[in-house]
Each structure stands twice: as C-alpha cells, then as structure tokens.
Amino acid sequence: QVQLVESGGGLVQAGGSLRLSCVVSGDIFGSFPMAWWRQAPGDQREWVAYISETGAKTMYADSVRGRFTVSRDKFVNAMYLQMNGLKPDDTATYYCRIEAGGREYWGQGAQVAVGS
C-alpha cells in the first residue's frame, strides 16, 4: 500500500508565502516523477508543477511560473512546493500525485486559502 500525505496548507494574505510538503511512504521502491495539482471549489482539478525522478527537470503551469518552486528530497521520497506571491486565485486544495508501477497515487490534499 502506498500513502501520500500533504501538509503545510493554511490561510495567508495576498502576497504571502506557504510551503507545502508531500511525503510518500509504503510499499514503493525506486524513484519516480512527482507532481502538484490543485482544485478550487467548483473547478476541475488542474496541474500545477512537475519534478522529474532526479529533480533535474521541473515544469510549471503558466499561472504559477515565477512564483512557485517545486523541489524534492529523494532520500525520504518527499516533494515540496514553495509558494510565494500568493494570490486569491491560488485558493484551492493542493494534491500531490505520483505514478509508479503503472498506477497513479494521490494524496488527500492540503487546503490553501489566500485572502485579498
């Protein structure tokens, strides 16, 4: 069984910062790409950021590029999302996702609320 647990969400004023974490545990081996997604109330889930197995390659959605930074610690199978310059439009539940062994896994989500 594989578990993904996000943490670090909260309420922040516009322009503020938050750092999300995602820790992967369970019956999983090796390295794998990881990604952040988010879903605002009433909206579809959207992709936010991607990081490769080694961390050498990262990609971002246009809406967050230049403000968010994704990173990972391969030794503990953890991924992070540093979010700076937060805007009210960033309000959403943030999920981490991995693909391993032909399956996809999602965390339970971390809520981020940005006040204007």
Secondary structure as the mmCIF struct_conf table of DSSP 4:
data_model
#
loop_
_struct_conf.conf_type_id
_struct_conf.id
_struct_conf.beg_label_comp_id
_struct_conf.beg_label_asym_id
_struct_conf.beg_label_seq_id
_struct_conf.end_label_comp_id
_struct_conf.end_label_asym_id
_struct_conf.end_label_seq_id
STRN STRN1 VAL A 2 SER A 7
STRN STRN2 GLY A 10 GLN A 13
TURN_TY1_P TURN_TY1_P1 ALA A 14 GLY A 15
STRN STRN3 LEU A 18 GLY A 26
BEND BEND1 ASP A 27 ASP A 27
BEND BEND2 GLY A 30 GLY A 30
STRN STRN4 MET A 34 GLN A 39
TURN_TY1_P TURN_TY1_P2 PRO A 41 GLY A 42
BEND BEND3 ASP A 43 ASP A 43
STRN STRN5 GLU A 46 ILE A 51
BEND BEND4 GLU A 53 GLY A 55
STRN STRN6 THR A 58 TYR A 60
TURN_TY1_P TURN_TY1_P3 ASP A 62 VAL A 64
STRN STRN7 ARG A 65 ARG A 65
TURN_TY1_P TURN_TY1_P4 GLY A 66 ARG A 67
STRN STRN8 PHE A 68 ASP A 73
TURN_TY1_P TURN_TY1_P5 LYS A 74 ASN A 77
STRN STRN9 ALA A 78 MET A 83
BEND BEND5 GLY A 85 GLY A 85
HELX_RH_3T_P HELX_RH_3T_P1 PRO A 88 ASP A 90
STRN STRN10 ALA A 92 ALA A 100
TURN_TY1_P TURN_TY1_P6 GLY A 101 GLY A 102
STRN STRN11 ARG A 103 TRP A 106
STRN STRN12 ALA A 110 GLY A 115
#
